[in-house]
Amino acid sequence: MPRLPSFYKTLFSFLFAFLQSASSFVILLQPSPVPSFLMSTTQQEIEVVYQPDSGFLEKKGVFSWPTWGCGVSKFPWTYGESESCYLLNGRVTVTPTDGRQSVTFGKGDFVTFPSGMSCTWDVTEAVQKHYNFF
């Protein structure tokens, strides 16, 4: 077996002695409070760009997105992912279930919904929209 340099022998001897003596010690760890900046409860709001210009829509690629539509109705919805949409027709009021601000938007508006938000869609005029989940 090769010989270890004296530095490593000393280090191993020290660690071995420390571990043998440490086995008789009990170290009690107390949990420390989580800093407030790590516990942010800030929730993203629904963002509406009312009547954006064609340059904005082209930059987003809106007209290549799939479309979806529905008639006048009221229904619950939960966003598993964020969604942006551009309304081609219709009028809607979306009310989050957690106290965030309700928004009303319609034909020609661009809207972004945050991931994880549960809400109620109140469609007062039949909707047709381009949408994109991200």
C-alpha positions in Angstrom: 0.0 0.0 0.0 1.4 3.4 -0.9 2.4 5.7 1.9 0.4 8.9 2.5 2.2 12.2 2.9 2.4 13.3 6.6 -0.1 16.1 6.0 -2.8 13.6 5.0 -1.9 11.3 7.9 -2.3 14.2 10.3 -5.6 15.2 8.7 -7.1 11.7 8.8 -5.9 11.3 12.4 -7.6 14.5 13.4 -10.8 13.7 11.6 -10.9 10.2 13.1 -10.3 11.6 16.6 -12.9 14.3 16.1 -15.6 11.9 14.8 -15.0 9.5 17.7 -15.4 12.3 20.3 -18.3 14.0 18.4 -20.3 10.8 18.7 -21.0 11.6 22.3 -22.2 15.2 21.6 -25.8 16.1 20.8 -26.3 19.2 18.8 -29.7 20.8 19.0 -30.6 22.8 15.9 -33.4 25.4 16.3 -35.4 26.4 13.2 -34.9 30.0 12.2 -37.7 32.0 10.8 -38.0 32.2 7.0 -37.0 35.7 5.8 -40.1 37.7 4.7 -38.6 38.3 1.2 -38.8 34.5 0.7 -42.4 34.4 1.7 -43.8 36.9 -0.8 -47.5 36.5 -1.2 -47.7 39.0 -4.1 -50.1 37.6 -6.6 -50.0 38.6 -10.3 -53.0 40.5 -11.5 -54.7 40.0 -14.8 -53.1 42.3 -17.3 -55.1 44.0 -20.0 -53.8 46.0 -23.0 -56.8 47.8 -24.3 -56.9 48.1 -28.1 -53.2 47.5 -28.8 -51.9 48.6 -32.2 -51.1 46.1 -35.0 -47.3 46.3 -34.3 -47.9 45.0 -30.8 -50.0 42.1 -32.1 -47.6 41.2 -34.9 -44.6 41.2 -32.5 -46.5 38.7 -30.3 -47.4 36.6 -33.3 -51.1 36.6 -32.2 -52.6 35.8 -35.6 -50.7 32.5 -35.7 -52.2 31.3 -32.4 -55.1 28.9 -32.3 -58.6 30.2 -31.7 -61.4 29.3 -29.3 -64.9 30.6 -28.8 -68.0 30.3 -26.6 -71.5 31.7 -26.3 -73.0 33.8 -23.6 -72.3 31.8 -20.4 -70.8 31.9 -16.9 -68.3 29.2 -15.8 -65.4 28.6 -13.4 -61.8 28.3 -14.8 -58.4 27.6 -13.4 -55.2 28.5 -15.2 -52.6 25.7 -15.0 -50.3 27.8 -17.2 -50.2 31.5 -18.0 -52.3 32.5 -21.0 -52.3 35.5 -23.3 -55.3 36.0 -25.6 -56.6 38.5 -28.1 -60.3 38.9 -28.4 -61.7 39.0 -32.0 -65.3 39.3 -30.7 -67.2 39.4 -27.5 -67.2 40.9 -24.0 -66.2 39.2 -20.8 -65.8 40.0 -17.1 -63.3 37.7 -15.3 -63.5 37.6 -11.5 -60.6 35.8 -9.6 -61.8 33.7 -6.7 -59.0 34.9 -4.4 -59.8 38.6 -4.1 -57.7 39.9 -7.0 -59.1 42.6 -9.2 -61.9 41.7 -11.6 -61.4 42.9 -15.2 -63.8 43.5 -18.1 -62.5 43.4 -21.6 -63.8 42.9 -25.1 -63.2 42.9 -28.9 -59.7 44.2 -29.7 -58.2 43.8 -26.2 -55.1 41.7 -25.3 -55.2 40.0 -22.0 -52.7 37.9 -19.9 -53.8 35.6 -17.1 -51.3 34.4 -14.5 -50.6 30.7 -13.9 -52.4 29.2 -11.0 -55.3 31.7 -10.9 -58.9 30.4 -10.4 -61.7 32.6 -11.6 -65.1 32.9 -13.0 -65.7 33.9 -16.6 -68.9 35.8 -17.2 -69.3 36.0 -21.0 -71.9 38.7 -21.8 -71.3 38.7 -25.6 -70.2 35.6 -27.5 -66.4 35.3 -27.5 -63.9 34.4 -30.2 -60.3 34.7 -29.3 -56.7 33.8 -30.3 -54.9 32.3 -27.3 -51.5 31.1 -26.3 -50.5 29.2 -23.1 -46.9 29.6 -21.8 
